[in-house]
């Protein structure tokens, strides 16, 4: 086994440096983005023209799309490349919505599908959620969401491949990831992404334009406030609908789901999936803050010329505190008999033992086939194989002692061990 790369410290967060190859691509995107507008009516018209479809389904999403586009224009601080990326992102979501509504309209029996007893992981990034999700998704008896499917849940009929031919969505995802890995060479150290990588359903929630996912593109207080003030149960009902579509298209019995947003949406989650098992992950929130804000600031270099690292730090320190406060306040909304708290240090000490505990709470058989599949996954994806990134809150104008005091309500509520 080759030695793992040493940890790196990213020293160009504020003023990013790129290779000539990446710089040329970003300059091209910057020019293209200067010709685009983040206007809801134009985006919707383009989505209709590109799909040949008209029906977006319930129209309440339009108001949320208008708020999102306003926030992106007025608060996003995007350069031309950033505008282009958000234009492509939103257009893709609108096209997904048209394709979903068209498929359900032609096959109303899809709505008869049932999402039965999913296992739902709720936790902040960097708390072990990805490793736990990957391990459970390796189990052939569970259904998960691969990255390519999260980006394009329904393939247009005009693109349907002939028998034996590859799905074009796979190649499109590979091309996008190739650029990501070239432009962000340290990203895999923080969060590995592959075409078939098990992904979060937050990408599906975005199709209804009501999710915190959009905040990861840029600090946008207007969007944050609108999202937090809205009852999210209708959007979670829409998520349930999309999962039915995917289950009808590609099968699957019991889903394993995961996204950080669930941490602040327990009541909506329970109402939507009343028979679910809930896995709530915990880790020192100061370490999580340092790690997460570094990752978000690092990816921001693709959408702006300079990154306001202290602004990023302030925004996400506050945002994570809000999430953890709501988690602490609403934790008892989860059914005690079908909920398990997973502490990061215990999980890292014996990951398969923790999986066994989760399966026990979920009444999910942990058979030899599942264990062998998990072992194969771990052998092919050893933790830390790309190396680590060194994090420092002070890079973002944050003080670890202040954050530890501010987040004491959470660490005390859940008995979370703090890290050096």
QUITA-V107137 format. One line per field, one symbol per residue. ss: DSSP state (@ for helix, = for strand, . for the rest). phi: phi as a letter, one per 30 degrees, with the letter a starting at -180 (. if undefined). psi: psi as a letter, one per 20 degrees, with the letter a starting at -180 (. if undefined). A space follows every 10 residues. Layout:
ss = ???
phi = ???
psi = ???
This chain:
ss = .......=.. .........@ @@@@@@@@@@ @@@......@ @@@@@@@@@@ @......... @@@@@@@@@@ @@@@@....@ @@@@@@@@@@ @@@@@@@@@@ @@@@@@.@@@ @@......== ==......@@ @@@@@@@... .==..=@@@@ @.....@@@. .......@@@ @@@@@@@@@@ @@@...@@@@ .......=.. .@@@@@@@.. .@@@@@@... @@@@@@@@@. ..@@@@@@@@ @@@@@@@@@@ ...=====.@ @@@@.@@@@@ @@....==== ==..@@@@@@ @@@@@@@@@@ @@......@@ @@@@@@@@@@ @@@@@@@@@@ @@@..@@@== ===@@@@@@. @@@@@@@@@@ @@.....@@@ @@@@@@@@@@ ........=. ..@@@@...@ @@@@@@.@@@ @@@@......
phi = .ddddddccd cbddbdcbdd ddeddddddd ddddccbcce dddddddddd cicbcdiedd dddddddddd dddcbdhdde dddddddddd dddddedddd ddddddbdde ddebcchdcc cbadeicjdd dddddddddd dccbcdeedd dbdbddedcd ddeidddddd ddddddddde dddbdcdddc adbbecedcc ddddeddcha adeddddadb eddedddddc ddddddddee ddddeddddb ijccdccaae eedcbedddd ddbdcdcccc cbaedddded dddddddddd ddbadbcddd dddddddddd ddddddeddc eddddedbbb ccceddddda ddddeddddd ddhcdccddd dddddddddd bddidcjccd cbeddciccd ddddddcded dddcidddcd
psi = pqqqqrqqpo jkggnqpqrh ggggghgghg gghijqpmpg ggghgggghh hjqhojbpji hghhhggghg hgghihkqah hgggghgggg gggghggghg hgghhhmiih iiqpoplqoo poqqqjjjgg ggggghhioi iqproqghhh hnhppqhiip qrpiqqpihg gghggghggg hghmiihhhh opprgjpprq jhhhhhhjln qihhhihqon hggghgghip ojghhhhhgh ghhgghhhgj aqfpqprpqh hhhjkgghgh hhmhjqppoo qqqohggggg gghggghghh iijqhqpnhh ggggghgggh ggghghghhj hiiqphikpp popghgghhn ghhhghgghg hilppnrhgg ghgghhghhi mppjhirrpp qohhhjkqph gghhghjhhg hhhjlppqq.
